[in-house]
């Protein structure tokens, strides 16, 4: 599973990365985490608000930091 965090490196972006990792580890998933900070790459996903979470190429969350429990449901 490929997880991508789209954002410029702000506090919310870091929180989303940490929460996504925590959720994936809790589910025992094999994953790769990539932080995408290049604005052109972020816009190529059609994302207008960061942070955003992309799972296997699909934008699943944008503009907010869901709870770890919500992320577990999203990744399961």
RODO-2510 file (C-alpha; in nm, 4 decimals, decimal comma):
residues 76
     n   res          X          Y          Z
     1     x     0,0000     0,0000     0,0000
     2     x     0,1341     0,3425    -0,0907
     3     x     0,0411     0,6334     0,1372
     4     x     0,1216     0,9854     0,0250
     5     x     0,0885     1,2940     0,2421
     6     x     0,0341     1,6040     0,0313
     7     x     0,1343     1,9300     0,1960
     8     x     0,4065     2,1847     0,2495
     9     x     0,5307     2,0411     0,5783
    10     x     0,3056     2,2389     0,8134
    11     x     0,2019     2,1100     1,1562
    12     x    -0,1239     1,9635     1,0182
    13     x     0,0726     1,7817     0,7477
    14     x     0,3025     1,6293     1,0087
    15     x     0,0031     1,5317     1,2249
    16     x    -0,1655     1,3609     0,9286
    17     x     0,1549     1,1706     0,8461
    18     x     0,1907     1,0534     1,2056
    19     x    -0,1765     0,9531     1,2322
    20     x    -0,1693     0,7667     0,8986
    21     x     0,1434     0,5761     1,0058
    22     x    -0,0104     0,4930     1,3412
    23     x    -0,3303     0,3652     1,1745
    24     x    -0,1410     0,1566     0,9185
    25     x     0,0819     0,0043     1,1869
    26     x    -0,2172    -0,0717     1,4102
    27     x    -0,3783    -0,2596     1,1197
    28     x    -0,0545    -0,4459     1,0481
    29     x    -0,0395    -0,3136     0,6925
    30     x     0,2668    -0,3201     0,4730
    31     x     0,2970     0,0347     0,3462
    32     x     0,5268     0,2941     0,1972
    33     x     0,4899     0,6543     0,3172
    34     x     0,5847     0,9421     0,0896
    35     x     0,5616     1,3103     0,1753
    36     x     0,4822     1,5210    -0,1312
    37     x     0,5731     1,8872    -0,0821
    38     x     0,6075     2,0027    -0,4443
    39     x     0,3087     2,2278    -0,5226
    40     x     0,2904     2,1153    -0,8858
    41     x     0,2711     1,7497    -0,7797
    42     x     0,0096     1,8334    -0,5154
    43     x    -0,2014     2,0159    -0,7732
    44     x    -0,1674     1,7227    -1,0153
    45     x    -0,3839     1,5251    -0,7712
    46     x    -0,6545     1,7931    -0,7972
    47     x    -0,6089     1,8862    -0,4307
    48     x    -0,6892     2,2455    -0,3390
    49     x    -0,6611     2,2137     0,0405
    50     x    -0,3810     2,0494     0,2328
    51     x    -0,3025     1,8366     0,4106
    52     x    -0,4292     1,5511     0,1971
    53     x    -0,3896     1,1751     0,2124
    54     x    -0,3554     0,9721    -0,1054
    55     x    -0,3927     0,5947    -0,0804
    56     x    -0,2678     0,3968    -0,3795
    57     x    -0,3118     0,6965    -0,6091
    58     x    -0,6599     0,7975    -0,4857
    59     x    -0,7191     1,1109    -0,2780
    60     x    -0,9019     0,9906     0,0328
    61     x    -0,8769     1,2931     0,2664
    62     x    -0,8258     1,6612     0,1916
    63     x    -0,8122     1,9710     0,4084
    64     x    -0,8344     1,8014     0,7479
    65     x    -0,6624     1,5609     0,9860
    66     x    -0,8952     1,2706     1,0702
    67     x    -0,8574     1,0725     1,3911
    68     x    -0,6497     0,7562     1,3938
    69     x    -0,9722     0,5530     1,4277
    70     x    -1,1202     0,7210     1,1189
    71     x    -0,8004     0,6546     0,9276
    72     x    -0,8078     0,2882     1,0314
    73     x    -1,1580     0,2569     0,8794
    74     x    -1,0395     0,4311     0,5651
    75     x    -0,7343     0,2054     0,5250
    76     x    -0,9003    -0,1247     0,6199
***
